[in-house]
Amino acid sequence: VQVVESGGGLVREGGSLKLSCAAVGSTFEDYAVGWFRQAPGKGRETVSCISSIEENTHYPDSVKGRFTISTDRAKNTVYLQMNNLKPEDTAVYFCAARISFSTLCYARDDDYDYWGQGTQVTVSA
């Protein structure tokens, strides 16, 4: 599967953005999907993930209560709704997918096989 992110941009602190991750040439059925981010000079950080079965989700404390992952499998798209954005959320955001037939939500980047090109999110103070 090919994954393509969109929806990044520049927003002020406290604002919102909704990122999209589209499956191109396939569907996300039987795939677990994760969102990750990487800020300049920092390592890649898990933002969220969703399982293929039961749509179990995971969020680290840094985004819990502010970010929400969701799927529209009819549209072959996974979304990341980001609210109350902070300057420290500034990063390139990546979507990733892996084949999965389980309720597991994979939170490690090395669990994923298919990656998008990333979309820039910049939050100004």
mmCIF file of the C-alpha atoms, coordinates in Angstrom:
data_MODEL
# 
_entry.id   MODEL 
# 
loop_
_atom_site.group_PDB 
_atom_site.id 
_atom_site.type_symbol 
_atom_site.label_atom_id 
_atom_site.label_alt_id 
_atom_site.label_comp_id 
_atom_site.label_asym_id 
_atom_site.label_entity_id 
_atom_site.label_seq_id 
_atom_site.pdbx_PDB_ins_code 
_atom_site.Cartn_x 
_atom_site.Cartn_y 
_atom_site.Cartn_z 
_atom_site.occupancy 
_atom_site.B_iso_or_equiv 
_atom_site.pdbx_formal_charge 
_atom_site.auth_seq_id 
_atom_site.auth_comp_id 
_atom_site.auth_asym_id 
_atom_site.auth_atom_id 
_atom_site.pdbx_PDB_model_num 
ATOM 1   C CA . VAL A 1 1   ? 0.000   0.000  0.000  1.00 0.00 ? 1   VAL A CA 1 
ATOM 2   C CA . GLN A 1 2   ? 1.126   3.555  -0.685 1.00 0.00 ? 2   GLN A CA 1 
ATOM 3   C CA . VAL A 1 3   ? 0.286   6.145  1.953  1.00 0.00 ? 3   VAL A CA 1 
ATOM 4   C CA . VAL A 1 4   ? -0.005  9.858  1.295  1.00 0.00 ? 4   VAL A CA 1 
ATOM 5   C CA . GLU A 1 5   ? -0.368  12.505 3.999  1.00 0.00 ? 5   GLU A CA 1 
ATOM 6   C CA . SER A 1 6   ? -1.994  15.890 3.605  1.00 0.00 ? 6   SER A CA 1 
ATOM 7   C CA . GLY A 1 7   ? -3.433  18.675 5.701  1.00 0.00 ? 7   GLY A CA 1 
ATOM 8   C CA . GLY A 1 8   ? -0.369  20.200 7.286  1.00 0.00 ? 8   GLY A CA 1 
ATOM 9   C CA . GLY A 1 9   ? 0.158   23.922 7.513  1.00 0.00 ? 9   GLY A CA 1 
ATOM 10  C CA . LEU A 1 10  ? 0.815   26.906 9.705  1.00 0.00 ? 10  LEU A CA 1 
ATOM 11  C CA . VAL A 1 11  ? -1.474  27.542 12.649 1.00 0.00 ? 11  VAL A CA 1 
ATOM 12  C CA . ARG A 1 12  ? -1.370  29.700 15.740 1.00 0.00 ? 12  ARG A CA 1 
ATOM 13  C CA . GLU A 1 13  ? -1.046  28.284 19.216 1.00 0.00 ? 13  GLU A CA 1 
ATOM 14  C CA . GLY A 1 14  ? -4.413  26.977 20.384 1.00 0.00 ? 14  GLY A CA 1 
ATOM 15  C CA . GLY A 1 15  ? -5.585  26.316 16.854 1.00 0.00 ? 15  GLY A CA 1 
ATOM 16  C CA . SER A 1 16  ? -6.543  23.093 15.125 1.00 0.00 ? 16  SER A CA 1 
ATOM 17  C CA . LEU A 1 17  ? -5.536  21.075 12.099 1.00 0.00 ? 17  LEU A CA 1 
ATOM 18  C CA . LYS A 1 18  ? -6.797  17.830 10.642 1.00 0.00 ? 18  LYS A CA 1 
ATOM 19  C CA . LEU A 1 19  ? -4.288  15.613 8.888  1.00 0.00 ? 19  LEU A CA 1 
ATOM 20  C CA . SER A 1 20  ? -5.304  12.959 6.396  1.00 0.00 ? 20  SER A CA 1 
ATOM 21  C CA . CYS A 1 21  ? -3.546  9.758  5.459  1.00 0.00 ? 21  CYS A CA 1 
ATOM 22  C CA . ALA A 1 22  ? -4.833  8.194  2.271  1.00 0.00 ? 22  ALA A CA 1 
ATOM 23  C CA . ALA A 1 23  ? -4.220  4.684  1.014  1.00 0.00 ? 23  ALA A CA 1 
ATOM 24  C CA . VAL A 1 24  ? -3.400  4.860  -2.670 1.00 0.00 ? 24  VAL A CA 1 
ATOM 25  C CA . GLY A 1 25  ? -3.845  1.837  -4.868 1.00 0.00 ? 25  GLY A CA 1 
ATOM 26  C CA . SER A 1 26  ? -5.224  -0.207 -1.994 1.00 0.00 ? 26  SER A CA 1 
ATOM 27  C CA . THR A 1 27  ? -7.294  0.120  1.134  1.00 0.00 ? 27  THR A CA 1 
ATOM 28  C CA . PHE A 1 28  ? -6.471  0.232  4.832  1.00 0.00 ? 28  PHE A CA 1 
ATOM 29  C CA . GLU A 1 29  ? -8.519  -2.856 5.466  1.00 0.00 ? 29  GLU A CA 1 
ATOM 30  C CA . ASP A 1 30  ? -6.282  -5.281 7.352  1.00 0.00 ? 30  ASP A CA 1 
ATOM 31  C CA . TYR A 1 31  ? -3.739  -2.571 8.096  1.00 0.00 ? 31  TYR A CA 1 
ATOM 32  C CA . ALA A 1 32  ? -2.819  -0.952 11.381 1.00 0.00 ? 32  ALA A CA 1 
ATOM 33  C CA . VAL A 1 33  ? -1.971  2.713  10.942 1.00 0.00 ? 33  VAL A CA 1 
ATOM 34  C CA . GLY A 1 34  ? 0.205   5.023  12.971 1.00 0.00 ? 34  GLY A CA 1 
ATOM 35  C CA . TRP A 1 35  ? 1.046   8.700  13.037 1.00 0.00 ? 35  TRP A CA 1 
ATOM 36  C CA . PHE A 1 36  ? 4.534   9.853  13.955 1.00 0.00 ? 36  PHE A CA 1 
ATOM 37  C CA . ARG A 1 37  ? 6.326   13.177 13.999 1.00 0.00 ? 37  ARG A CA 1 
ATOM 38  C CA . GLN A 1 38  ? 9.863   14.430 13.837 1.00 0.00 ? 38  GLN A CA 1 
ATOM 39  C CA . ALA A 1 39  ? 10.984  17.872 14.863 1.00 0.00 ? 39  ALA A CA 1 
ATOM 40  C CA . PRO A 1 40  ? 14.310  19.347 13.705 1.00 0.00 ? 40  PRO A CA 1 
ATOM 41  C CA . GLY A 1 41  ? 17.192  17.808 15.572 1.00 0.00 ? 41  GLY A CA 1 
ATOM 42  C CA . LYS A 1 42  ? 14.983  15.301 17.366 1.00 0.00 ? 42  LYS A CA 1 
ATOM 43  C CA . GLY A 1 43  ? 14.105  11.656 16.946 1.00 0.00 ? 43  GLY A CA 1 
ATOM 44  C CA . ARG A 1 44  ? 10.863  10.350 15.551 1.00 0.00 ? 44  ARG A CA 1 
ATOM 45  C CA . GLU A 1 45  ? 8.058   10.379 18.089 1.00 0.00 ? 45  GLU A CA 1 
ATOM 46  C CA . THR A 1 46  ? 4.868   8.346  18.193 1.00 0.00 ? 46  THR A CA 1 
ATOM 47  C CA . VAL A 1 47  ? 1.753   10.493 17.969 1.00 0.00 ? 47  VAL A CA 1 
ATOM 48  C CA . SER A 1 48  ? -0.997  7.930  17.686 1.00 0.00 ? 48  SER A CA 1 
ATOM 49  C CA . CYS A 1 49  ? -1.953  4.569  16.257 1.00 0.00 ? 49  CYS A CA 1 
ATOM 50  C CA . ILE A 1 50  ? -5.095  2.613  15.468 1.00 0.00 ? 50  ILE A CA 1 
ATOM 51  C CA . SER A 1 51  ? -5.578  -1.114 15.133 1.00 0.00 ? 51  SER A CA 1 
ATOM 52  C CA . SER A 1 52  ? -7.171  -2.848 12.164 1.00 0.00 ? 52  SER A CA 1 
ATOM 53  C CA . ILE A 1 53  ? -9.656  -4.756 14.316 1.00 0.00 ? 53  ILE A CA 1 
ATOM 54  C CA . GLU A 1 54  ? -11.797 -2.944 16.884 1.00 0.00 ? 54  GLU A CA 1 
ATOM 55  C CA . GLU A 1 55  ? -9.964  0.305  16.066 1.00 0.00 ? 55  GLU A CA 1 
ATOM 56  C CA . ASN A 1 56  ? -8.120  0.401  19.370 1.00 0.00 ? 56  ASN A CA 1 
ATOM 57  C CA . THR A 1 57  ? -6.093  3.566  19.740 1.00 0.00 ? 57  THR A CA 1 
ATOM 58  C CA . HIS A 1 58  ? -3.070  4.815  21.619 1.00 0.00 ? 58  HIS A CA 1 
ATOM 59  C CA . TYR A 1 59  ? -1.797  8.291  22.445 1.00 0.00 ? 59  TYR A CA 1 
ATOM 60  C CA . PRO A 1 60  ? 1.297   9.354  24.339 1.00 0.00 ? 60  PRO A CA 1 
ATOM 61  C CA . ASP A 1 61  ? 0.786   11.764 27.215 1.00 0.00 ? 61  ASP A CA 1 
ATOM 62  C CA . SER A 1 62  ? 2.142   14.629 25.130 1.00 0.00 ? 62  SER A CA 1 
ATOM 63  C CA . VAL A 1 63  ? -0.943  14.622 22.877 1.00 0.00 ? 63  VAL A CA 1 
ATOM 64  C CA . LYS A 1 64  ? -3.561  12.761 24.899 1.00 0.00 ? 64  LYS A CA 1 
ATOM 65  C CA . GLY A 1 65  ? -6.783  14.722 25.136 1.00 0.00 ? 65  GLY A CA 1 
ATOM 66  C CA . ARG A 1 66  ? -5.776  16.996 22.255 1.00 0.00 ? 66  ARG A CA 1 
ATOM 67  C CA . PHE A 1 67  ? -5.297  14.625 19.299 1.00 0.00 ? 67  PHE A CA 1 
ATOM 68  C CA . THR A 1 68  ? -7.769  12.085 17.956 1.00 0.00 ? 68  THR A CA 1 
ATOM 69  C CA . ILE A 1 69  ? -7.125  9.393  15.368 1.00 0.00 ? 69  ILE A CA 1 
ATOM 70  C CA . SER A 1 70  ? -10.019 8.054  13.325 1.00 0.00 ? 70  SER A CA 1 
ATOM 71  C CA . THR A 1 71  ? -10.680 6.073  10.202 1.00 0.00 ? 71  THR A CA 1 
ATOM 72  C CA . ASP A 1 72  ? -13.028 6.298  7.275  1.00 0.00 ? 72  ASP A CA 1 
ATOM 73  C CA . ARG A 1 73  ? -12.397 2.972  5.647  1.00 0.00 ? 73  ARG A CA 1 
ATOM 74  C CA . ALA A 1 74  ? -14.939 3.682  2.937  1.00 0.00 ? 74  ALA A CA 1 
ATOM 75  C CA . LYS A 1 75  ? -12.673 6.558  1.907  1.00 0.00 ? 75  LYS A CA 1 
ATOM 76  C CA . ASN A 1 76  ? -9.508  4.579  2.597  1.00 0.00 ? 76  ASN A CA 1 
ATOM 77  C CA . THR A 1 77  ? -8.358  7.389  4.858  1.00 0.00 ? 77  THR A CA 1 
ATOM 78  C CA . VAL A 1 78  ? -7.097  7.752  8.406  1.00 0.00 ? 78  VAL A CA 1 
ATOM 79  C CA . TYR A 1 79  ? -7.362  11.150 10.061 1.00 0.00 ? 79  TYR A CA 1 
ATOM 80  C CA . LEU A 1 80  ? -5.523  12.881 12.858 1.00 0.00 ? 80  LEU A CA 1 
ATOM 81  C CA . GLN A 1 81  ? -7.527  15.688 14.409 1.00 0.00 ? 81  GLN A CA 1 
ATOM 82  C CA . MET A 1 82  ? -5.226  17.982 16.329 1.00 0.00 ? 82  MET A CA 1 
ATOM 83  C CA . ASN A 1 83  ? -6.720  20.528 18.705 1.00 0.00 ? 83  ASN A CA 1 
ATOM 84  C CA . ASN A 1 84  ? -5.225  23.045 21.101 1.00 0.00 ? 84  ASN A CA 1 
ATOM 85  C CA . LEU A 1 85  ? -1.957  22.950 19.213 1.00 0.00 ? 85  LEU A CA 1 
ATOM 86  C CA . LYS A 1 86  ? 1.228   24.086 20.919 1.00 0.00 ? 86  LYS A CA 1 
ATOM 87  C CA . PRO A 1 87  ? 4.533   25.316 19.486 1.00 0.00 ? 87  PRO A CA 1 
ATOM 88  C CA . GLU A 1 88  ? 6.131   22.069 20.605 1.00 0.00 ? 88  GLU A CA 1 
ATOM 89  C CA . ASP A 1 89  ? 3.829   20.208 18.226 1.00 0.00 ? 89  ASP A CA 1 
ATOM 90  C CA . THR A 1 90  ? 5.774   21.723 15.346 1.00 0.00 ? 90  THR A CA 1 
ATOM 91  C CA . ALA A 1 91  ? 7.237   18.867 13.309 1.00 0.00 ? 91  ALA A CA 1 
ATOM 92  C CA . VAL A 1 92  ? 6.946   16.874 10.129 1.00 0.00 ? 92  VAL A CA 1 
ATOM 93  C CA . TYR A 1 93  ? 4.115   14.413 10.604 1.00 0.00 ? 93  TYR A CA 1 
ATOM 94  C CA . PHE A 1 94  ? 4.290   10.992 9.002  1.00 0.00 ? 94  PHE A CA 1 
ATOM 95  C CA . CYS A 1 95  ? 1.668   8.332  8.446  1.00 0.00 ? 95  CYS A CA 1 
ATOM 96  C CA . ALA A 1 96  ? 2.678   4.679  8.393  1.00 0.00 ? 96  ALA A CA 1 
ATOM 97  C CA . ALA A 1 97  ? 0.918   1.369  7.839  1.00 0.00 ? 97  ALA A CA 1 
ATOM 98  C CA . ARG A 1 98  ? 1.539   -2.302 8.388  1.00 0.00 ? 98  ARG A CA 1 
ATOM 99  C CA . ILE A 1 99  ? -0.467  -5.393 7.591  1.00 0.00 ? 99  ILE A CA 1 
ATOM 100 C CA . SER A 1 100 ? -2.317  -6.523 10.684 1.00 0.00 ? 100 SER A CA 1 
ATOM 101 C CA . PHE A 1 101 ? -5.189  -8.831 11.529 1.00 0.00 ? 101 PHE A CA 1 
ATOM 102 C CA . SER A 1 102 ? -5.341  -8.021 15.198 1.00 0.00 ? 102 SER A CA 1 
ATOM 103 C CA . THR A 1 103 ? -6.588  -5.627 17.854 1.00 0.00 ? 103 THR A CA 1 
ATOM 104 C CA . LEU A 1 104 ? -3.055  -4.426 18.469 1.00 0.00 ? 104 LEU A CA 1 
ATOM 105 C CA . CYS A 1 105 ? -2.174  -0.791 18.006 1.00 0.00 ? 105 CYS A CA 1 
ATOM 106 C CA . TYR A 1 106 ? 1.502   -0.579 17.155 1.00 0.00 ? 106 TYR A CA 1 
ATOM 107 C CA . ALA A 1 107 ? 3.235   2.371  18.791 1.00 0.00 ? 107 ALA A CA 1 
ATOM 108 C CA . ARG A 1 108 ? 6.798   1.769  17.604 1.00 0.00 ? 108 ARG A CA 1 
ATOM 109 C CA . ASP A 1 109 ? 7.961   3.203  14.315 1.00 0.00 ? 109 ASP A CA 1 
ATOM 110 C CA . ASP A 1 110 ? 9.950   0.073  13.486 1.00 0.00 ? 110 ASP A CA 1 
ATOM 111 C CA . ASP A 1 111 ? 6.705   -1.911 13.526 1.00 0.00 ? 111 ASP A CA 1 
ATOM 112 C CA . TYR A 1 112 ? 5.645   -0.235 10.281 1.00 0.00 ? 112 TYR A CA 1 
ATOM 113 C CA . ASP A 1 113 ? 6.536   -1.094 6.714  1.00 0.00 ? 113 ASP A CA 1 
ATOM 114 C CA . TYR A 1 114 ? 4.863   1.580  4.585  1.00 0.00 ? 114 TYR A CA 1 
ATOM 115 C CA . TRP A 1 115 ? 5.538   5.277  5.101  1.00 0.00 ? 115 TRP A CA 1 
ATOM 116 C CA . GLY A 1 116 ? 4.316   8.500  3.586  1.00 0.00 ? 116 GLY A CA 1 
ATOM 117 C CA . GLN A 1 117 ? 6.473   11.453 2.647  1.00 0.00 ? 117 GLN A CA 1 
ATOM 118 C CA . GLY A 1 118 ? 5.360   13.577 5.586  1.00 0.00 ? 118 GLY A CA 1 
ATOM 119 C CA . THR A 1 119 ? 3.498   16.837 5.981  1.00 0.00 ? 119 THR A CA 1 
ATOM 120 C CA . GLN A 1 120 ? 4.801   19.889 7.815  1.00 0.00 ? 120 GLN A CA 1 
ATOM 121 C CA . VAL A 1 121 ? 2.902   21.250 10.806 1.00 0.00 ? 121 VAL A CA 1 
ATOM 122 C CA . THR A 1 122 ? 4.079   24.562 12.217 1.00 0.00 ? 122 THR A CA 1 
ATOM 123 C CA . VAL A 1 123 ? 2.526   26.107 15.315 1.00 0.00 ? 123 VAL A CA 1 
ATOM 124 C CA . SER A 1 124 ? 3.392   29.705 16.053 1.00 0.00 ? 124 SER A CA 1 
ATOM 125 C CA . ALA A 1 125 ? 3.322   31.183 19.541 1.00 0.00 ? 125 ALA A CA 1 
# 
